[in-house]
Amino acid sequence: MNSPKRKNRMRVKPLANGQVWHMAESDLHVTDVGRLLVQYKLFRGDAKKTVKAMSTMRVVNKFLTQNKAVLVQG
């Protein structure tokens, strides 16, 4: 009997206020976490301007797993 192959999924810690996630080319700072939405700042390289955004938790978690983010501070 063949068992279905499992995908290795990286578990992302629950998002919380003040977390800093480090990726290869950028950092993501979580500023506010609501019930469904997350507000964050995305820092890319040495740029002085940041991208402020709001998105659902599912989208942010997917973004973090695709970019292999590492929790630096939280």
C-alpha positions in Angstrom: 0.0 0.0 0.0 1.3 3.4 -0.9 0.7 6.2 1.5 0.3 9.7 0.1 3.4 11.8 0.2 3.4 14.6 2.7 4.8 18.0 1.9 7.3 19.4 4.3 5.6 22.6 5.5 7.4 25.2 7.6 5.4 26.3 10.6 5.1 30.1 11.0 4.8 31.3 14.5 1.6 33.3 15.2 1.9 36.9 14.3 2.2 39.4 17.1 2.8 43.2 17.5 6.5 44.1 17.4 7.8 41.1 15.5 10.6 41.5 13.1 11.0 38.9 10.3 14.3 38.8 8.3 14.4 37.6 4.7 17.2 37.5 2.1 16.7 41.0 0.7 14.2 42.6 3.1 12.8 42.9 6.7 9.2 42.8 7.7 8.1 44.7 10.9 4.7 43.8 12.2 3.1 46.9 13.7 -0.4 45.9 14.5 -2.3 42.6 14.5 -6.0 42.4 14.5 -8.4 39.5 14.3 -8.1 39.1 10.5 -5.7 41.8 9.3 -2.1 42.5 9.9 -0.5 46.0 9.4 3.2 45.9 8.6 6.2 47.8 7.2 8.4 46.2 4.6 12.0 47.4 4.5 14.0 46.6 1.4 17.8 46.9 1.6 19.1 50.3 2.6 16.2 52.3 1.3 15.1 55.2 3.5 11.4 54.9 2.4 9.4 51.9 3.6 6.3 50.3 2.3 3.4 50.4 4.8 0.7 47.8 4.1 -2.2 46.0 5.5 -3.1 42.5 4.5 -4.8 39.3 5.8 -3.0 36.9 8.1 -3.2 34.2 5.5 -1.4 36.3 2.9 1.3 37.5 5.2 2.0 33.9 6.5 2.2 32.7 2.9 4.6 35.5 2.0 6.8 34.7 5.0 6.9 30.9 4.2 7.7 31.5 0.5 10.5 33.9 1.3 11.9 31.6 4.1 11.6 34.4 6.7 13.3 34.0 10.1 11.9 35.6 13.3 14.6 38.0 14.6 12.7 39.8 17.3 9.3 39.0 18.8 
